[in-house]
Amino acid sequence: MRQPRKWVRYVRNAMPMGVVFVAACVVSPPGNGLGTKSTAPAKPAAVAKSSAPAKPGAAAKPAAVAAAPRPAVASTPRPRAGAVTIAAANPNAFNRLMRRHVKRHLPPWKDGNHNPNDPDVHLLQAPLVAFADLPKTRSGDGNGVAWTKALDEGKIHPRWKLNNPKAKPIVMNLNIVLDVKGSMPDVVFPHKAHTKWLTCSNCHPAIFIPRTGADQISMASIMMGKKCGVCHGRVAFPISDCMRCHSKSQSSLAKAKTKL
């Protein structure tokens, strides 16, 4: 069968589910197809004009030397503004609770929060000096200080009310056990350790609704700075030490239900 000499030839291929795929193929006329040399005559080469005859007694000027071509330098394309490359992407960059700081307890004139040019900044106590005699945590995470233990041992004396140094805290000795799905131990929330520092209105009802089953707490929400993450990772110890919260082993009945 003779092929068309120009424009488009359509090939129809049947696709699954009744879809028809149409492919367009360009067919060149005979004698001018792809890969064939052009039969048009080549243009004659340009003839260089003869230069004017040199004047007698005039020194011949040296021929101009062509500048050497510069080596081609491959330009690196710049990423668009806001674009994230794979090499720079960090899956835990958003997680401020899990990130460990390289340098901690810097003095006030180096911590970036105070004005280093202020002459009185050197009068402030450096954290390493203030934390030297305080009990330390077992993992060293956060600022490395066991603040609740320091309070129980009388190493620190926080004021319950700013305008009344003699005011005593209202301590609530109540533990709440939060059931955990999976193999991790259950979470024990001690009201006693929290109410030595905070009043009830610091957490209820804005952060936690004081009603059974009203709060949906997950590790994802904590890592995003919600629920427990409002304080832990900012002003309280981070969540990298799992067993500080997951401190109660699940009962045998709960383990049997998990296996089922």
Backbone torsions as a table, in degrees:
resi	resn	phi	psi	omega
1	MET	NA	132.9	-177.7
2	ARG	-74.8	133.4	179.6
3	GLN	-80.1	149.5	175.0
4	PRO	-62.8	149.7	-172.5
5	ARG	-86.9	-15.8	-178.3
6	LYS	-155.8	171.1	177.5
7	TRP	63.8	-125.1	-160.5
8	VAL	-122.9	136.6	170.5
9	ARG	-113.8	130.4	-176.5
10	TYR	-100.9	132.8	176.9
11	VAL	-117.7	122.6	-178.1
12	ARG	-105.4	125.2	177.8
13	ASN	-119.7	131.8	179.5
14	ALA	-75.8	131.7	179.3
15	MET	-110.4	162.5	177.7
16	PRO	-61.6	161.1	177.2
17	MET	58.5	29.4	173.6
18	GLY	75.7	11.7	-179.6
19	VAL	-88.4	134.0	-179.3
20	VAL	-107.3	127.1	-179.6
21	PHE	-102.8	126.4	-178.8
22	VAL	-110.5	120.6	179.7
23	ALA	-109.0	132.5	-180.0
24	ALA	-101.4	125.8	-179.5
25	CYS	-120.9	131.6	178.8
26	VAL	-88.2	125.7	179.3
27	VAL	-114.4	121.8	-178.5
28	SER	-85.4	152.3	176.9
29	PRO	-64.6	155.6	179.4
30	PRO	-60.8	143.5	177.8
31	GLY	88.4	-11.5	178.7
32	ASN	-136.9	35.3	-176.2
33	GLY	-79.5	177.3	179.5
34	LEU	-70.0	138.0	177.0
35	GLY	87.7	-3.8	178.5
36	THR	-98.2	149.5	-179.9
37	LYS	-77.6	147.4	178.7
38	SER	-74.4	139.9	-179.4
39	THR	-91.1	0.3	-179.5
40	ALA	-67.3	138.1	-179.7
41	PRO	-65.0	141.3	-179.8
42	ALA	-74.0	146.9	178.5
43	LYS	-71.6	140.6	178.5
44	PRO	-65.4	147.3	-179.3
45	ALA	-67.9	144.0	-179.4
46	ALA	-69.6	135.0	-179.6
47	VAL	-91.0	127.3	-179.4
48	ALA	-70.2	136.6	178.9
49	LYS	-73.2	142.0	179.0
50	SER	-74.1	140.5	-179.4
51	SER	-78.3	159.9	-179.5
52	ALA	-67.1	146.6	-179.5
53	PRO	-63.4	139.7	-177.7
54	ALA	-68.9	142.9	179.1
55	LYS	-73.4	145.6	179.2
56	PRO	-66.1	135.2	179.6
57	GLY	88.0	-11.6	-179.5
58	ALA	-86.7	134.0	-179.6
59	ALA	-73.7	138.7	-179.9
60	ALA	-72.8	132.7	178.9
61	LYS	-76.4	138.6	178.3
62	PRO	-66.1	145.8	180.0
63	ALA	-66.6	142.1	179.9
64	ALA	-67.3	134.0	-179.7
65	VAL	-89.5	125.6	179.9
66	ALA	-67.3	135.6	179.9
67	ALA	-66.9	139.9	179.8
68	ALA	-67.0	136.5	-179.5
69	PRO	-66.1	139.1	178.3
70	ARG	-73.5	140.6	177.8
71	PRO	-65.0	138.0	-180.0
72	ALA	-70.3	129.3	178.9
73	VAL	-108.0	123.1	179.8
74	ALA	-71.1	120.9	-179.9
75	SER	-82.1	134.9	178.4
76	THR	-86.3	120.8	-179.4
77	PRO	-65.9	134.8	178.8
78	ARG	-82.4	138.9	178.1
79	PRO	-69.1	152.2	177.5
80	ARG	-64.0	157.1	178.6
81	ALA	-64.2	127.0	-179.3
82	GLY	88.6	-6.8	179.8
83	ALA	-76.1	141.6	-178.5
84	VAL	-110.9	119.7	178.2
85	THR	-82.8	160.6	-177.8
86	ILE	-67.2	-36.2	-178.5
87	ALA	-67.8	-34.6	-177.8
88	ALA	-88.2	-10.9	-177.7
89	ALA	-71.9	134.0	178.7
90	ASN	-125.8	115.3	-175.6
91	PRO	-63.6	-19.6	-179.4
92	ASN	-108.5	16.3	-178.2
93	ALA	-65.4	-32.7	-179.2
94	PHE	-75.4	-16.0	-169.9
95	ASN	-90.3	89.2	179.5
96	ARG	-70.5	-18.5	-177.4
97	LEU	-79.0	-24.6	-177.4
98	MET	-100.4	-12.5	-175.4
99	ARG	-76.8	130.1	178.8
100	ARG	-97.9	129.3	-179.4
101	HIS	-77.7	140.4	179.9
102	VAL	-73.0	-47.2	179.7
103	LYS	-114.9	125.2	-178.9
104	ARG	-126.5	161.9	175.8
105	HIS	58.9	41.4	176.8
106	LEU	-69.9	150.8	177.4
107	PRO	-65.9	160.1	-175.3
108	PRO	-57.2	-32.2	-178.3
109	TRP	-79.4	0.9	177.9
110	LYS	-128.7	-1.8	-173.4
111	ASP	-82.6	-7.9	179.8
112	GLY	82.3	-4.1	179.2
113	ASN	-100.5	-17.9	-179.3
114	HIS	-115.2	161.1	178.6
115	ASN	-80.8	112.0	-177.9
116	PRO	-68.4	-17.7	179.6
117	ASN	-85.8	-5.8	178.2
118	ASP	-74.1	123.7	-178.1
119	PRO	-65.5	-21.2	-178.4
120	ASP	-88.3	-3.9	-177.6
121	VAL	-67.1	-25.8	179.9
122	HIS	-76.1	-8.3	175.9
123	LEU	-80.3	-16.3	179.4
124	LEU	-74.4	149.1	-179.0
125	GLN	-78.9	132.7	177.9
126	ALA	-73.2	144.3	-178.2
127	PRO	-58.2	-38.4	-179.5
128	LEU	-62.5	-31.4	177.0
129	VAL	-74.8	-40.1	-178.2
130	ALA	-70.6	-33.3	-176.0
131	PHE	-90.4	0.7	-171.6
132	ALA	-61.5	-41.0	-175.3
133	ASP	-99.0	6.2	-178.8
134	LEU	-89.8	149.5	178.4
135	PRO	-64.7	147.0	-175.6
136	LYS	-104.3	155.7	175.5
137	THR	-79.0	161.0	-177.6
138	ARG	-73.4	-28.1	-177.6
139	SER	-97.0	-21.0	-178.1
140	GLY	78.5	6.5	-179.7
141	ASP	-75.0	167.1	-177.3
142	GLY	68.3	-135.2	175.3
143	ASN	-93.5	4.5	173.2
144	GLY	78.7	6.6	-177.3
145	VAL	-107.0	132.4	174.0
146	ALA	-86.7	89.8	-171.0
147	TRP	-68.2	-39.4	179.2
148	THR	-64.6	-40.6	177.0
149	LYS	-66.4	-37.2	177.0
150	ALA	-65.1	-35.0	176.5
151	LEU	-69.3	-42.9	179.7
152	ASP	-66.1	-33.1	-179.2
153	GLU	-84.7	-1.0	178.6
154	GLY	75.9	19.3	178.8
155	LYS	-76.4	-26.7	177.9
156	ILE	-129.3	154.2	-177.4
157	HIS	-135.6	75.7	179.2
158	PRO	-68.1	146.2	-179.0
159	ARG	-85.8	129.1	-179.6
160	TRP	-70.4	-38.9	176.3
161	LYS	-130.6	137.6	-177.0
162	LEU	-65.8	-36.9	-176.5
163	ASN	-92.7	2.6	-179.8
164	ASN	-142.5	95.2	-177.4
165	PRO	-68.4	-15.2	-178.6
166	LYS	-94.7	-0.9	-178.8
167	ALA	-68.4	139.8	-179.0
168	LYS	-104.7	144.9	179.4
169	PRO	-73.3	153.1	175.1
170	ILE	-96.6	99.9	-174.6
171	VAL	-89.9	132.6	179.9
172	MET	-112.8	112.6	-178.2
173	ASN	-91.8	82.8	-177.9
174	LEU	-143.9	124.9	176.9
175	ASN	-103.4	135.1	176.7
176	ILE	-115.0	126.5	-179.7
177	VAL	-99.2	125.1	179.0
178	LEU	-104.4	119.7	179.7
179	ASP	-69.1	136.1	-177.8
180	VAL	-115.7	135.1	175.8
181	LYS	-81.1	143.7	179.5
182	GLY	98.4	-157.4	-173.2
183	SER	-95.5	-6.0	-180.0
184	MET	-70.9	147.2	175.3
185	PRO	-62.9	159.4	179.2
186	ASP	-70.7	159.4	-178.5
187	VAL	-95.0	133.8	175.8
188	VAL	-111.4	118.5	177.1
189	PHE	-100.7	111.8	-179.4
190	PRO	-90.3	115.2	176.2
191	HIS	-67.9	-29.2	-175.8
192	LYS	-62.3	-46.9	-178.1
193	ALA	-66.9	-27.0	-178.1
194	HIS	-86.4	-39.3	-177.0
195	THR	-76.0	-6.8	171.7
196	LYS	-72.7	-18.8	-179.1
197	TRP	-113.3	-34.3	-167.7
198	LEU	-122.1	154.2	170.6
199	THR	-90.6	168.3	-177.0
200	CYS	-62.4	-34.6	-176.1
201	SER	-71.4	-11.6	175.6
202	ASN	-67.5	-28.2	-177.3
203	CYS	-115.7	-32.5	-174.7
204	HIS	-110.6	135.5	-2.0
205	PRO	-100.1	7.5	-173.5
206	ALA	-64.9	-43.4	-177.5
207	ILE	-95.0	-48.0	179.9
208	PHE	-123.7	128.1	175.4
209	ILE	-81.9	120.6	-175.9
210	PRO	-75.0	64.6	177.9
211	ARG	-148.9	139.1	-176.8
212	THR	-62.2	127.9	178.1
213	GLY	79.8	3.1	-176.6
214	ALA	-83.8	-18.9	-176.2
215	ASP	-110.4	130.4	175.1
216	GLN	-103.0	101.7	-176.1
217	ILE	-104.8	130.8	178.3
218	SER	-140.7	161.2	178.5
219	MET	-65.5	-33.1	179.0
220	ALA	-63.7	-43.1	179.6
221	SER	-67.8	-35.6	178.4
222	ILE	-66.5	-42.0	179.4
223	MET	-65.8	-25.6	178.7
224	MET	-88.5	8.5	175.1
225	GLY	86.7	21.9	178.0
226	LYS	-112.4	166.7	-179.8
227	LYS	53.2	-120.3	-179.6
228	CYS	-63.3	-27.4	-179.0
229	GLY	-70.2	-6.8	175.0
230	VAL	-62.4	-37.5	-179.7
231	CYS	-108.4	-45.3	-174.6
232	HIS	-73.9	120.1	-172.9
233	GLY	105.5	-13.4	177.1
234	ARG	-113.4	-62.1	180.0
235	VAL	-119.3	-5.2	177.6
236	ALA	-124.3	172.7	-174.5
237	PHE	-60.4	147.6	-179.9
238	PRO	-74.8	175.0	-174.3
239	ILE	-92.9	11.2	-179.5
240	SER	-69.5	-23.9	175.7
241	ASP	-93.8	91.0	-170.3
242	CYS	-60.9	-39.6	-170.8
243	MET	-75.1	-5.5	174.9
244	ARG	-71.2	-25.5	177.4
245	CYS	-108.2	-43.6	178.4
246	HIS	-83.5	77.4	-170.4
247	SER	-112.8	-0.9	-178.3
248	LYS	-119.6	122.1	179.2
249	SER	-69.7	146.3	-179.9
250	GLN	-69.5	150.0	-179.9
251	SER	-71.5	162.3	-179.8
252	SER	-63.4	-33.2	178.4
253	LEU	-66.2	-41.1	179.0
254	ALA	-66.9	-37.5	178.1
255	LYS	-65.9	-37.6	178.7
256	ALA	-66.3	-36.6	178.9
257	LYS	-69.2	-33.6	179.3
258	THR	-67.1	-38.3	179.5
259	LYS	-66.8	-35.6	178.5
260	LEU	-69.2	NA	NA
